[in-house]
Amino acid sequence: MSGRSGLNRTVGLVLGVLGLVLAPSVSTGQSIEAASPAPRPAPAVTSPQGPAQPPADLEAYVDGIVRDSLVRDHIVGATVAIVQDGEILLKKGYGAASLSPWRPVDPDRTLFRLGSVSKTFTWLTVMKEAEAGRLRLDAPINLFLPEGVQVRDQGYASPVTLRSLMSHSGGFEDRALGHLFERNPERVRSLEDYLRQERPRRVRPVGSISSYSNYGVALAGEAAAWVSGKTFERLAEESLFEPMGMSRTTFREPRPARPGLPAPMPPHLSADLSEGFSWTGSGYAREPFEYIGQIAPAGSASSTAGDMARYMITLLNAGQVGEARIYGDSTARALQQPLRRTPPGVNGWPHGFISYPLPWNLSGLGHDGATLTFMSNMTLAPELRLGVFVSTNTNTGHALTERLASRIVERLSGRPAAWPRPASPELWAVRSPYEGRYLGSRRAYSGLEGMLLRLQGQMQVHVTPEGRLVTMTGGRVQTWVPEGAAAGGRFISDAGWQRLVFLPERGKARQILTSVNGQVFERIPFWSRPGVLASAAAAAGFAALATLGVALFRNRRDFRQTHIQARAGLFQGLQSILWLLSMGLALAWGLTATEGKVIFDWPGLLPLAASACALVASLLSLLTLGMAPLVLRSGRRLDSWTPVRRAGFVATSLASLIFAVLLGLWGGLAPWAG
């Protein structure tokens, strides 16, 4: 649950998904209708850059995209809403909300989970509390939080503010595994308990960079709830959903009622909640409900296409819906004001919303979201007075939700793009400053989770001889071409509108900004490369096997040794056993890890045991190498190790210690940190 990339990226890096074609049934529900209950002719779809189009043409165009995606990407169901000029142009359900029994998607009844699109509700709730004078965006957030969840300074002088949380620049690391999602409703905690018990480290000064933080959004939601004297769920209902007439939108989840927690989702809504699915490669698996209520402001909302249409109309009308004004002029202006100065095409976080690059230099406003099975996107194009919402109930829906809004804008502009963009041969000559490995800032910075994300969160950059820049992140390959001069550091997707911007330092790129600006990719040192860690692991494993092998098959006359050498040999044998045991446990975890183990049950017994064995082996490695000077000079030639054995002892101890140091830098020697 995060911006597009959200937690789903981590899961995807652990588990690959293979697919065979299995076509679900598609297209149910309504097509084009007006926002008012009174019948009226549907307005023509207009664009400042293209001719008006009959709404039926738009419906046919969207039908083609969605139905093709349902088949090609193995999606069970989707829901879509498109609005323009205060009217609903398209509101339609596709496929199924449930397969057994079959239940079609109804755009006015079927609730889809919004993931991080929920954050837009949270930010509006915060802005409304600021309008009422109960919150101040630039004051320390601790002024508006209960004592137990107040942010600790952790060595940083600048306080965290609501404004810094809106731009995701509060300076927090991002931890998610084992607590962001829950499978068992009995494990769901109150928002206050979650914030107190899952407190992340602050790893950089406030305002230094934007690095997406679910925890930061939850803090903001808790502040709004605390000053209002209500639960966050009730506050959102009273300040947003009820005034907008969004009767089928809620932050509540379908679970048993429990003391100390907000009331669950009402039965009349939970009965219409879409199920979530994953594609297994040969069919669809119904997945259990993913509880996010413990961090509700960051992503637990569910809604229908009909309600989201009303929401988009409200946003495009500066807070006005019918006769009601949902928020004031100050909030309307804030949604047009980026909080961070960024290069063109890079999101500046206009008070918590995402600024998207759209076709032909248009700019969009909205948010995307993902749970483990639901993918969603809401994009507004203010210049076109247009809003597009799409959500899918299958873990393979990302491609559809990511590109639908851009394709509709292209259609309305009357200027279809020609892909791919041409390469730039000049790029090959100036490739050196860009090529290399970069590590994303949105991650845990210690412990086993930090190690996993350090392994999986890297971006590898290289340039092809024809003049395309290629990025590989988490198994996803994208290609880019220069936007302007080849040496200018700005790149645009050769098949889309996303940007990459390289920030130089001393003639070499040190950081990369993406269009969404959910994290900064920073050039990594040599020791952070996975290949270096793998080589060190191989060397340590070979050293351990060699140590044990020689001990088992050593010639009788080689048993000559001093007391110190005997102790050193014992310690080295123990460390070798522990290294091999640690590597075996890690390998067993890698072969048996499932999505559930990684997301819900992290870290689990095997990773903890592997890390604990590695920690003890590392201490023994340090001890044995520290004994090396005594081993080398102790005893006479006739009652001491041979020169070859002494050299082997030093070499194997050194190989083990190098691997131990690297593991420590990666976070693999901290089983207590998880």
Residue pairs with C-beta under 8 A, 6 or more apart in sequence:
1 7
1 115
1 116
1 180
1 181
1 214
1 292
1 298
1 299
1 369
1 370
1 371
2 8
2 9
2 115
2 116
2 212
2 214
2 299
2 369
2 370
2 518
3 116
3 212
3 354
3 367
3 368
3 369
3 516
3 518
4 368
4 369
4 370
4 377
4 398
4 402
4 516
4 518
5 212
5 370
5 442
5 516
5 518
6 115
6 116
6 212
6 369
6 370
7 176
7 180
7 181
7 370
7 372
7 599
8 370
8 371
8 372
8 375
8 395
8 398
9 474
10 176
10 177
10 452
10 453
10 456
10 598
10 599
11 372
11 595
11 598
11 599
12 474
12 475
13 456
13 457
13 474
13 475
14 452
14 456
14 593
14 595
14 598
15 593
15 594
15 595
15 598
16 475
17 278
17 279
17 280
17 281
17 395
17 396
18 281
19 74
19 279
19 281
19 396
20 281
20 282
21 71
21 72
21 74
22 74
22 282
22 283
22 284
23 70
23 71
24 70
24 71
24 75
24 76
24 77
24 95
24 96
24 284
25 95
25 96
25 104
26 66
26 67
26 70
26 71
26 94
26 95
27 63
27 67
27 92
27 94
27 95
28 93
28 94
28 95
28 104
28 105
28 106
29 79
29 91
29 92
29 93
29 94
29 104
29 105
29 106
29 107
29 108
30 91
30 92
30 93
30 107
30 108
31 59
31 90
31 91
31 92
32 42
32 55
32 56
32 58
32 59
32 88
32 89
32 90
32 91
33 42
33 88
33 91
34 40
34 42
34 87
34 88
35 83
35 86
35 87
35 88
35 309
35 310
35 313
42 55
42 87
42 89
43 55
43 84
43 85
43 87
43 89
44 52
44 53
44 54
44 55
45 52
45 53
45 54
45 55
45 57
45 58
45 84
45 89
45 412
46 52
46 84
46 85
46 384
46 412
47 384
47 412
47 413
47 414
48 383
48 384
49 360
49 412
49 413
49 414
49 415
50 412
50 413
50 414
50 415
51 414
53 411
53 412
55 89
55 90
58 82
58 89
58 90
58 408
58 411
59 90
59 92
61 408
61 411
62 80
62 82
62 90
62 92
62 404
62 408
63 92
65 400
65 404
65 407
66 78
66 80
66 94
66 390
66 400
66 404
67 94
69 75
69 78
69 397
69 399
69 400
70 76
70 77
70 78
70 94
70 95
73 394
73 396
73 397
73 399
73 400
74 279
74 284
74 394
74 396
75 95
75 392
75 393
75 394
75 396
75 397
75 400
76 95
76 96
76 99
76 277
76 284
76 393
76 394
77 93
77 94
77 95
77 96
77 97
77 104
77 105
77 110
77 274
77 392
77 393
77 394
78 93
78 94
78 95
78 105
78 390
78 391
78 392
78 393
78 397
78 400
79 92
79 93
79 94
79 105
79 107
79 110
79 112
79 304
79 305
79 390
79 391
80 90
80 91
80 92
80 93
80 94
80 107
80 305
80 388
80 389
80 390
80 404
81 88
81 90
81 91
81 107
81 305
81 306
81 308
81 309
81 312
81 387
81 388
81 389
81 390
82 88
82 89
82 90
82 91
82 309
82 386
82 387
82 388
82 389
82 408
83 89
83 309
83 312
83 313
83 316
83 386
83 387
84 384
84 385
84 386
84 387
85 385
86 313
86 316
86 317
86 385
87 313
88 306
88 309
88 313
91 107
91 108
91 305
91 306
91 309
92 107
92 305
93 104
93 105
93 106
93 107
93 110
93 305
94 105
95 104
95 105
96 102
96 103
96 104
96 105
97 103
97 104
97 105
97 106
97 110
97 272
97 273
97 274
97 275
97 393
98 274
98 275
99 275
99 277
99 284
99 286
100 286
103 110
105 274
106 272
106 304
107 304
107 305
107 306
108 248
108 304
108 305
108 306
109 248
109 272
109 304
110 272
110 273
110 274
110 304
111 248
111 249
111 269
111 272
111 273
111 274
111 302
111 303
111 304
112 274
112 302
112 303
112 304
112 305
112 374
112 376
112 391
112 392
112 393
113 273
113 274
113 276
113 290
113 301
113 302
113 371
113 373
113 374
113 376
113 391
114 299
114 301
114 302
114 303
114 369
114 374
114 376
114 391
115 299
115 368
115 369
115 370
115 371
115 374
115 375
115 376
116 214
116 298
116 299
116 367
116 368
116 369
116 370
117 301
117 366
117 367
117 368
117 369
117 376
117 377
117 378
118 251
118 296
118 297
118 298
118 299
118 300
118 301
118 369
119 217
119 297
119 298
119 299
119 352
119 367
119 369
120 352
120 353
120 366
120 367
120 378
121 236
121 240
121 251
121 301
122 217
122 220
122 221
122 224
122 236
122 297
122 298
122 352
123 166
123 220
123 351
123 352
123 353
124 239
124 240
124 326
124 327
124 331
125 221
125 224
125 232
125 235
125 236
125 239
125 240
126 135
126 162
126 166
126 220
126 221
126 223
126 224
126 352
127 327
127 330
127 331
127 334
127 351
128 239
128 240
128 327
128 331
129 135
129 223
129 224
129 227
129 228
129 239
130 136
130 137
130 162
131 327
131 328
131 330
131 331
134 144
134 227
134 228
135 144
135 162
135 223
135 224
135 227
136 143
136 162
137 161
137 162
137 163
137 166
138 161
138 162
138 163
139 161
139 162
140 159
140 160
140 161
141 151
141 159
141 160
141 161
141 162
141 165
141 219
141 220
141 223
142 150
142 151
142 159
142 160
144 162
144 223
144 226
144 227
145 151
145 219
145 222
145 223
145 226
146 192
146 222
146 226
148 192
148 196
149 192
149 195
149 196
149 199
149 219
149 222
151 159
151 160
151 170
151 202
151 219
152 199
152 202
153 159
153 202
154 201
154 202
155 202
156 171
156 202
156 205
156 206
157 205
158 205
158 206
158 207
159 206
160 170
160 171
160 206
160 216
160 219
161 206
162 220
162 223
163 339
164 170
164 171
164 206
164 207
165 213
165 216
165 217
165 219
165 220
166 220
166 339
166 349
166 351
166 352
167 207
167 210
167 339
167 340
167 348
167 349
167 352
168 210
168 211
168 212
168 213
168 216
168 349
168 518
169 206
169 207
169 208
169 209
169 210
169 211
169 340
170 202
170 206
170 213
170 216
170 219
171 202
171 203
171 204
171 205
171 206
171 207
171 208
171 211
172 200
172 201
172 202
172 203
172 211
172 213
172 215
172 216
173 200
173 201
173 202
173 203
173 443
173 444
173 445
174 200
174 211
174 212
174 213
174 214
174 215
174 442
174 443
174 444
175 198
175 200
175 215
175 444
175 449
176 214
176 449
177 444
177 449
177 452
177 598
177 599
177 602
177 603
177 674
178 599
178 600
178 601
178 602
178 603
178 674
179 194
179 198
179 294
180 214
180 292
180 295
180 599
181 290
181 291
181 292
181 371
181 372
181 599
181 600
182 188
182 290
182 291
182 292
182 294
182 600
183 288
183 289
183 290
183 291
183 596
183 600
184 291
185 253
185 255
185 256
185 291
187 291
188 253
188 255
188 258
188 261
188 291
188 293
188 294
189 197
189 261
189 294
190 260
190 261
190 262
190 294
191 218
191 221
191 222
191 225
191 232
191 294
191 295
191 296
191 297
192 222
193 294
194 218
194 294
194 295
195 215
195 218
195 219
195 222
198 215
199 215
200 213
200 215
200 444
201 445
201 446
203 445
204 211
204 441
209 441
209 519
209 520
210 340
210 347
210 349
210 517
210 518
210 519
210 520
211 441
211 442
211 518
211 519
211 520
212 442
212 518
212 519
213 442
214 295
214 298
214 299
215 295
215 298
217 297
217 298
217 352
218 295
218 296
218 297
218 298
220 297
221 232
221 296
221 297
221 298
222 232
222 297
224 232
224 235
225 231
225 232
225 235
228 235
230 238
231 262
232 251
232 262
232 296
232 297
233 250
233 251
233 252
233 262
233 263
233 296
234 262
236 251
236 301
237 250
240 246
240 326
241 247
241 249
241 250
243 321
243 324
243 326
244 307
244 310
244 311
244 314
244 321
244 324
244 326
245 310
245 321
245 322
246 303
246 307
246 310
246 311
247 307
248 269
248 272
248 303
248 304
248 306
248 307
249 301
249 302
249 303
249 304
249 307
249 308
249 311
250 265
250 266
250 269
250 301
250 302
250 303
251 293
251 296
251 297
251 300
251 301
252 262
252 263
252 264
252 265
252 266
252 269
252 293
252 300
253 264
253 265
253 289
253 291
253 292
253 293
253 300
253 302
254 264
254 265
254 270
254 273
254 289
255 264
255 265
255 291
255 293
256 264
257 263
257 264
261 293
262 293
262 296
264 270
265 273
265 302
269 302
273 302
274 374
274 393
275 286
275 287
275 393
276 286
276 287
276 289
276 290
276 371
276 372
276 373
276 374
276 393
276 394
276 395
277 284
277 285
277 286
277 287
277 373
277 393
277 394
277 395
278 284
278 285
278 287
278 372
278 373
278 394
278 395
278 396
278 595
279 285
279 394
279 395
279 396
284 394
287 372
287 373
287 395
290 371
290 372
290 373
291 300
292 298
292 299
292 300
292 371
293 300
299 369
299 371
303 311
305 389
305 391
308 378
308 389
309 387
309 389
310 321
311 378
312 378
312 380
312 387
312 388
312 389
313 321
313 387
314 320
314 321
314 326
315 335
315 365
315 380
315 387
316 380
316 382
316 385
316 386
316 387
318 329
318 332
319 325
319 326
319 327
319 328
319 331
319 332
320 326
331 351
334 350
334 351
335 350
335 351
335 353
335 365
336 350
336 382
337 350
337 351
338 347
338 348
338 349
338 350
338 355
339 348
339 349
339 350
339 351
340 348
340 349
340 517
341 348
342 348
342 513
342 517
343 490
343 499
343 501
343 513
344 499
345 357
345 483
345 490
345 492
345 499
345 501
345 515
346 499
346 501
346 513
346 514
346 515
346 517
347 354
347 355
347 356
347 515
347 516
347 517
347 518
348 355
348 517
349 355
349 517
350 365
353 365
353 366
353 367
354 365
354 366
354 367
354 368
354 516
355 363
355 364
355 365
356 363
356 364
356 365
356 366
356 379
356 405
356 515
356 516
357 363
357 364
357 497
357 498
357 499
357 515
358 364
358 379
358 381
358 405
358 406
358 409
358 497
359 406
359 409
359 410
359 413
359 415
359 417
359 497
360 409
360 413
360 415
362 381
362 383
362 384
362 409
363 381
363 382
363 383
364 379
364 380
364 381
364 405
364 409
365 379
365 380
365 382
366 377
366 378
366 379
366 380
366 405
367 377
367 378
368 375
368 376
368 377
368 378
368 401
368 402
369 375
369 376
369 377
370 376
370 398
372 395
372 595
372 599
373 393
373 394
373 395
374 391
374 392
374 393
374 397
375 391
375 392
375 394
375 395
375 397
375 398
375 400
375 401
376 389
376 390
376 391
376 392
376 401
377 388
377 389
377 390
377 391
377 401
377 402
377 404
377 405
378 387
378 388
378 389
379 387
379 388
379 389
379 405
380 386
380 387
380 388
381 387
381 388
381 405
381 409
384 409
384 412
386 408
386 409
386 412
388 404
388 405
388 408
390 400
390 401
390 404
390 405
391 397
391 401
392 400
392 401
403 496
406 496
406 497
410 416
410 417
419 494
419 495
420 479
420 494
420 495
421 481
421 492
421 493
421 494
421 495
422 481
423 464
423 466
423 467
423 468
423 481
423 494
424 467
424 468
424 481
424 482
424 486
425 466
425 467
426 467
426 482
426 486
427 463
427 467
427 468
427 469
427 481
427 482
427 486
428 463
428 464
428 465
428 466
428 467
429 486
430 486
430 487
431 462
431 463
432 508
433 487
433 489
433 502
433 504
433 507
433 508
433 509
434 461
434 463
434 469
434 489
434 502
434 509
435 461
435 462
435 463
436 460
436 461
436 509
436 523
436 524
437 458
437 459
437 460
437 461
437 523
437 524
437 528
437 529
438 458
438 459
438 460
438 461
438 511
438 512
438 521
438 522
438 523
438 524
439 454
439 457
439 458
439 459
439 521
439 522
439 524
439 528
440 453
440 457
440 458
440 459
440 473
440 519
440 520
440 521
441 519
441 520
441 521
441 522
442 457
442 518
442 519
443 450
443 453
443 454
443 457
444 450
444 453
444 667
445 667
446 667
446 670
446 673
447 667
447 670
447 672
447 673
447 674
448 603
448 607
448 608
448 611
448 667
448 668
448 670
448 671
448 673
448 674
449 602
449 603
449 667
449 673
449 674
450 666
450 667
450 673
451 663
451 666
451 667
451 668
454 528
454 666
454 667
455 530
455 533
455 666
456 474
457 473
457 474
458 473
458 524
458 528
458 530
459 471
459 472
459 473
459 512
459 521
460 471
460 472
460 473
461 469
461 470
461 471
461 512
462 469
462 470
463 469
463 470
464 470
467 481
467 486
468 479
468 480
468 481
468 494
469 479
469 480
469 481
469 482
469 491
469 500
470 477
470 478
470 479
470 480
471 477
471 478
471 479
471 480
471 500
478 493
479 493
479 494
479 495
480 491
480 492
480 493
480 494
480 500
481 491
481 492
481 494
482 488
482 490
482 491
482 492
483 490
483 491
483 492
483 499
484 490
489 501
489 502
489 503
489 504
489 509
490 499
490 500
490 501
490 502
491 499
491 500
491 501
491 502
492 498
492 499
492 500
493 499
497 515
498 514
498 515
499 514
499 515
500 512
500 513
500 514
500 515
501 512
501 513
502 509
502 511
502 512
503 509
503 510
503 511
503 512
503 513
504 510
505 511
508 523
509 523
510 522
510 523
511 520
511 521
511 522
511 523
512 520
512 521
512 522
513 520
514 521
526 532
527 533
527 662
527 665
528 665
528 666
532 662
533 662
533 663
533 666
536 655
536 658
536 659
536 662
537 583
537 659
539 655
539 658
539 659
540 579
540 655
540 656
540 658
540 659
540 660
541 579
541 580
541 583
542 655
543 576
543 651
543 652
543 655
543 656
544 575
544 576
544 577
544 579
544 580
544 652
544 656
545 576
545 580
546 648
546 652
547 572
547 573
547 576
547 652
548 573
548 576
548 577
548 580
550 645
550 648
551 569
551 573
558 641
558 642
558 645
560 638
560 639
560 640
560 641
561 569
561 635
561 639
561 640
561 641
562 634
562 635
562 639
562 640
564 627
564 630
564 631
564 634
565 631
565 634
565 635
565 640
565 641
567 627
568 624
568 627
568 628
568 630
568 631
568 649
569 649
571 620
571 623
571 624
571 627
572 620
572 624
572 649
572 652
572 653
574 620
575 616
575 617
575 620
575 621
575 624
575 656
576 652
576 656
578 613
578 614
578 616
578 617
578 620
579 613
579 614
579 617
579 656
579 659
581 613
582 610
582 611
582 613
582 614
582 617
583 610
585 606
585 607
585 609
585 610
585 613
586 606
586 607
586 610
588 606
589 604
589 606
589 607
589 610
592 606
597 604
602 674
603 671
603 674
607 671
608 671
608 674
611 668
611 669
611 670
611 671
612 671
614 660
614 663
614 668
614 669
615 669
615 670
615 671
617 656
617 660
618 656
618 657
618 660
618 663
618 664
618 669
621 653
621 656
621 657
621 659
621 660
622 657
622 660
624 649
624 653
624 656
625 650
625 653
625 654
625 656
625 657
628 649
628 650
628 653
631 641
631 646
631 649
631 650
632 646
632 650
634 640
635 641
641 649
660 669
663 669
667 673
